[in-house]
Amino acid sequence: MRIREVPFYRLRLNQGEINSVVETLRSGWLTTGKTAHEFEQEFADYVGAKHALAVNSCTAALHLSLLASGIGSEHEVITTPYTFVATTETIIQTGAKVVFVDTERDSFNIDLNQIPAAITERTRAIVPVHIAGLPIDLRKIESLRRKYKLTVIHDGAHALGATNNGKPVGSTADFSCFSFYATKNLTTGEGGMITTNSRRHCDNLRVLSLHGMSRDAWKRYSGRGSWKYQILQLGYKYNLSDINAALGLMQLRRFEQIQKQRRRLAEMYHHYLAEIDELVLPFEPDGTTHAWHLYIVKLRNGGEQRRNEIIEKLRSLGVGTSVHFIPLYLQPYYKKHYHYTRRDLPNSYAHYKSVITLPFYVDLKEDEIKYVAECFKKVFARDSRIVR
């Protein structure tokens, strides 16, 4: 098999998933209905939560969870700068102030040991992010939640299938939010899910997710429904359609198979990249199940310019890559409204300037992984400005 190109991402759906969507299209019911609620129940069961609500994105999930927590302009919310912007823009949209805490030195996750120093009398919540699928210490974050009487909202966009000390991400805390974007381990094209162990929270989330209407208003077009409904509070249009849910439900039913393959691919990368001394490979601590959403390597030496040169050379060889993430305090909006510097959050910048995210998806072949490794070797060997 002669490899000429390894794209950063490639998606292939199986026939069962395609058939499920087609059946929904033929059913006469396309918006939120029976399939979406079935997806919610099976998802809650899978992660070990009592309740789940399907929404149209993880961004919506985060926003609703913050609103249901009563977060407002008088509050501060602690999170990491090393994340996608959805984590923080939803906080800002509530009127609250974002407070950044740096990452751990050895992982991309927020340093839980630094959180107490960031807590003030205005702190209302913590939003930890499980970057790349590596879960944070769930026991430690729960201890912080209880000690400081804070709400914890997990950004689990990367973390479906991750566990820590036997607990799945999504089974603990007040709220956990998941993404089903096209590139995620489980996809609905666009979509998300909130899990919680509180019936009261779930009922409130359901009202907020559909214009603030009474929770059974979606039934008004069915034989059991009524044209009457009530607007209970200010709400949003965040519900997930049955079309999306049909795809997600089928993927969920084979999710263990999906995760088994992703773990196998991670092991292949470990094997083929192990002899390249210039790279630091991702790890999985004892007592942890990594969800393997992303496979991120770090350069052992060099800075941002060197990393960028390597990315370009890999691209010239047909290998697609990305960078996860640009710390948010480096972005123009956050420079203007927040005044953090690299010196304030040194670990997150150290990660950023050295990371390369490699192609990683279920359809990836062993020969393609081997080719990626060969390309790294060529890049390090040929360019005298890169070899150290």
N, C-alpha and C positions, 0 to 999 in steps of 0.2 A: 504494500500500500504506500504510494508516494504522496506525501503530504506537501501541499503548497501553501495552505492557509489554515489557520485555526482561529475562527472568529471569537470575539469576546463572549458572545452569547448566541445560543441556537435553541429554538423550542420546537418540539414535536409532540403532538398529542396522540394518544392511542385511539383506536376506533370506538371503544366504549365511551370515552369522554365526548367524542364528536357526536355519537348517537344520542347521548343524554341531552346535549344541547338541542339537537334537532327535534327530539321528542318534546322538549319544552316549547320550542317554536310552534309545534303542531298542536299543542295542548289547548291553546286559546287563552292561556294565562301567562303573561310575560313578566309582570312586575312582582313585587314582594308577595309571596304566598306560601303555599304548602312546601315547596322545595326549599325555599330559604329557611323556613322554620325547621325543617328536617336537618338541614345543614347545621344550623345552630345547635340542635340537640346532640348530634353526633360529634360535633367539634368539642362541645363542653365535656362530653364523656371521654373523648380522646385525651384532653389535657388534664382531666381530673377536676374540673370546675363545676359548680352547681348550675351556672347560668351562662348563656352566651347570646350576643346580639350581632347579627351580620350587618355590616355597613359598606359603603361604597369605596372606602380607602382606609388605610391605617391612619392617615391624617385626620379623617373624620372621627375615627375611634379615639385618638388622642384628644381632640377637641371636645368631644362629648364627655369623656372621662374627667377632664379638667372642669367642665361646666357642672357636671353632676357632683363634683367634689366641693362646689361652692367657691372655686378660685375666682378672684376678682382683682380690681385695681389696687387694693390695699395689701396684696400678698406678694410674696417672693416664692419662686419655684426653683429648686436646685436641679441641675442636669449637667451633662457633659458637652463640651464644645466639639467633641469628636464624633459627629453624627450628621445625618442628613437634616436639612433645614426644617423639615416638617416637625421635628421634635420641639424646636424652639418657637417657630412661628405660631403654633397653636397656643403656646403659653402667652405670647405677646397679644394674640387676638382676644384673650380674656381680659386684657388690661394689666396682667401681672408682670412683675419684673423677673427676667431670667438671671439666675446666679450660676456662673460656671464653676465647676470643680474639675481639676485636671484628671487625666487618665492615670492608670497604673504605669509604672515604668516598663513592665514586661508584657502587658496586654493593652488592647485598645479600649478596654472598659473603664468606666469611672472608678476612681480610687475611693472606695468606701471609707477608708481611714481618714480621708481629708474632709468628709462631709460635716462632722460635728463643728469644725471651725467655721464653716460657712453658714451655720444656722443662726438666725436672728429671731426676734420676737415677731417678725412679719412672715417668717417661713411657714408655708402651708403644705407643701408637697415636695416629693422627690420623684424625678422621672429618670430612672436608670435605663441604659440602652445596652442590649446584649450584642455587641458588635461582631459581625461575621458569623454569628451563631454560637459564640462562646458565652455561656451564661455567667452572670455575676454570682456571688455567694448569696444565695437566697436566705439563709439563716441570718447572716449579718445584716442584710437590708431589713428583714423583719424585726430584728432587734432594735435597729435605729428607728423604725416606724413606731414601735411600742414606747421606747424610751422618750422620744421627743413628741409623741402624739401627732405624727404627720401622716398624710395620705401618701401612699406609694402607687404610682402608675407606671407599670413596666412598658417600655417601648420594646416589644418583642418582634419587631418587623423582620428580623433575621433569625428568630429563635424558635420557630415551631419545631418541636422534636428535641429541643435541648432540655437537659435535666441537671440538677445540682443536688447532691446528697439525697438522691432518690426522688426529688420533687420536680415535676415538670414545670417549666416556665408557663405560666397561665393558671396554675393551681393555687397560688398564694397571692397575697397582697390584695389591695382594694380593687384594682383594675389592671388588666393586662391587655395590650393592644397588639394585633397581628396584621401583617400585610399579605395580600394575595396579588400583588402587582405581577406583571408578566414574567419578571425574572426570578420571582421567589420560589422557594422549594415546593410550595403548593400555590397554584395560581387560579384565579377566576378571571384573568385578564386585567381587570381593575376590581379591587375589593379589599375588605378588611373585616376584623372581628374583635369584639371586646368580650373578655370573660370576667366574671365576678362571682363571688360566693354569696352575694346579698341580693335577695329577691327585690327589695326596695330599690336598690341601685339599678337593677336590670329593668324594672318597670319604668323608672324615671328616664333611663337611657332610651328606651323604646319610644316614649312620648317625644323626647327631644329630637330623635332621629327622623321624625316624620311630621314636621311643621307644628309640633306641640299638640297634635291631636290626641284625643283619647285613644288608649292603646289598642283597642280592637277596631279602630276606624278602617283598617285595610280590608276588613270583611264586608264593608258596606256594598260592594259590588257583587258579592256572592249571594247564594240563595238564603244564607243565614243572616245577611246584613241588613242594615237600616240606613236610610239616607241621612239620618240625624247623626251629628258628631259635635264634639265640643273642643274648642281650643283652650287647653289647660295652661299653657305657658308659651313663651316665645321659643320657637323651634327651628329646625333646619331640614334640608332635603338630603339626608344622608343614607337612606335605605338601600339595600342591595336587591337587585332584581333576581327573579327565579332563573333567568337565562344564565347569569353569572354563577348563581348558586348551584345550578345543575352541573357545571364544570367542576366547581370546588368539591361538591359531594363525591363525585366519582374519583377525583384525585385523593381525597381524604381516605377513601376506602382502600386505596393502594399505597397510602403514604409510607407505611413501613417498608414496602418494597423500594419506593423512591429513596428513602433515607439510607437503606442498605447499600444502594448503588452509589450514593453520594459519599458514603464512608469509604467504599471501595476505591473510588476515584481519588479521595484524599490520600489514602494509603499508597496509591500508585505515584502520586506527586511526591510524597515523602521519599519513596524509593528512588525515583529518577533524579530528584534534586539533592539528595542527601550528600553527594560527593562534591557539590559546588560550595566551596568554603565561603564565597562572597555573599551567600544568602542565609538569612535566618528564617527558618520555617515555622509555620503556626504549630501550636501545641494544644494538648488536651489534658488538663490537670486530673489527678486521681479524684474520683468521686463525681466526675463531670461527664456528661454526654454532650459533645459538641454537635450542633445542628448542621454544620458544614454548609452554610449558605454561601459564603465566600471563601476563597483560598487566597490569602494575602501573605506575600513574602516581604521581607525587609532586607535592604542592602546593609551589609555589615559596616561598610565604610562609605564616606562621601556624603554629599548634601543634595539639595533639591535639584541643582543643575545637572549633576551626574545622573540622578534618577531619571530626569526628563530625557537625557541623551539615550539612556538604556531603553526607555519606552519607545523612542523613535526608531532605534535600531531594531528592536523586536518587531515593530510595525513594518519596517522595510523587509523583514523576513516572513511577513504574513501572520504574525502573532498579535491578536487583539488583546489589549490590556486596559485597565482603568486604575484610578486612584481612589481609595476609600480611607479617609475623607479629607477634604480641605477644612481645617478647623474653622468654625464659624466666625471666630473673632478676626479672621483675616478677610472676611467678606465685607464689601463696601457698606452695606446697611449696618452691620454690627460694629464696624469701625466708627461710624457716625453716632450711633445711639448707645454703644457700650464701649468701655475704654480699657479692655483687656489687651495685654501685649504678650509676645512670645515668652518674655521673662516671667509673666504671671502664671503661665500654663506651659511650662517647658516640655513636659512629657508628650503632650499632644502634638506640639510642633516637631519634636524629635521623631515621632512616628510618621507624621505627614511627609516630611522631606525624604524619607527612606523607603516608603511602601510602594509596592506594585501589586495590583489585584490581577490574578491570572484567569484565563478561561476556565469556567467551572459550571457544568450543567450535566444533567443525567445522560444526554445524548453524546457526551464526550467519549472518544475512543482512546484506548491505551496507546495506540500509535501516535495519536495527536499529543498526548501528554509527553511521550518520549520525544516528540519533535520540539515541543516547547523547551524541554530540558536541553536538547541539542542546540537550540537557538541561543539560550543563555550562555552555554559554553563558547559558542562562536563569538558572541558579543564580548564576553570577558577576555577572550584570547586575542581577538584581532585589533582592538582599538587600544593603542598605547595610552590614551588619555583616560581610559576606564580601568585598565589593569592596575592594581596597586601592589 
